[in-house]
Amino acid sequence: MFNIPTVPTSEELLGKAFRKSVRARAGKSPGRAAEKTMILTASNILADNLRAVVRRFPNFNEIGAFYAETIDIVVGLDQLRISLASVTWASTKIHQLSRAAIGKMARASDAKAARKQMFGRTASIMKEIQPDLDFLNRARNTINALPALDDEPTILVAGYPNVGKSSFVAFVTSAKPKIALYPFTTKGIIVGHITYCDRRYQIVDLPGLLDRPVSKRNTIELQAISALKNLGDVVLFIVDPSETSGYEVSDQLNLLRELKSQVGLPVIVAANKMDLGPAEPVDEAFGISTLSGEGIAAVLKASIDLASRAHHAPLTMQVDETP
């Protein structure tokens, strides 16, 4: 998804700039022209490299709300913007210092001393932004590690553990679902794809996020659920009426009510494990079996239809949840 290059340290940038400035001076007679060449070479290299650091980070207004919120969770957008602004400031300041130094050099009797003074001030600026460069490099490593999730109609699969969520994703997707390891999940996000009427859909199981009550989620997980609102178009909530998953139906339905109030997305309910025989009925739920495939086609079509209509639509839309 992201491929931000390594952020160099102040020492690396200064070393590069000063070495090239010495090479640029080679062959020139000692004096103002040589010292001016050193200043312009060093300042241009530093300013250009610092601008490149900023430019290579994504525009957080253009990457989509899901990734913007995710980066805010795992890195912190405010601090990221502050550090990028500091690097931009340093680039501009070094450029200004070089122009001022060249102007001063025209009036100074000792051009070499003027150049050394400018280099000293430049080194101080670079030292000042080293914490920002360190932060940006750590942020770069974290952001680059985020797996890609596509901007396409997406069905989020939710429910308590062992109710059949992963089985559903594996059953309906043609290829083996991949595991996307996000920092705010304990087991990874399971992502599968299906093509229906020439359009591709993304089906995502979210273990460790939407499988327990709000009271048992930490702050990062609550933020992650907020971010997922911008990824998903519909939630397929799977209930196990047989209770062989180890969770009572009443607890599962309580989680369903919490989820509806929390994510603000259309919700479809499926009662799994029909192959196990009669069980407590679940109102307004599709009956399915991820083992035999019974009812899967119907609930998948309903989920796809809703996802298709809801993709990029406002989250406040009103949806009839009756199958």
Secondary structure, 3 states (H helix, E strand, C coil): CCCCCCCCCHHHHHHHHHHHHHHHHCCCCCCHHHHHHHHHHHHHHHHHHHHHHHHCCCCCCCCCHHHHHHHHHHCCHHHHHHHHHHHHHHHHHHHHHHHHHHHHHCCCCCHHHHHHHHHHHHHHHHHHCHHHHHHHHHHHHHHHCCCCCCCCCEEEEECCCCCCHHHHHHHHCCCCCEEECCCCCCCCEEEEEEEECCEEEEEEECCCCCCCCHHHCCHHHHHHHHHHCCCCCEEEEEECCCCCCCCCHHHHHHHHHHHHHHHCCCEEEEECCHHHCCCCCCCCCEECCCCCCCCHHHHHHHHHHHHHHHCCCCCCCCCCCCC
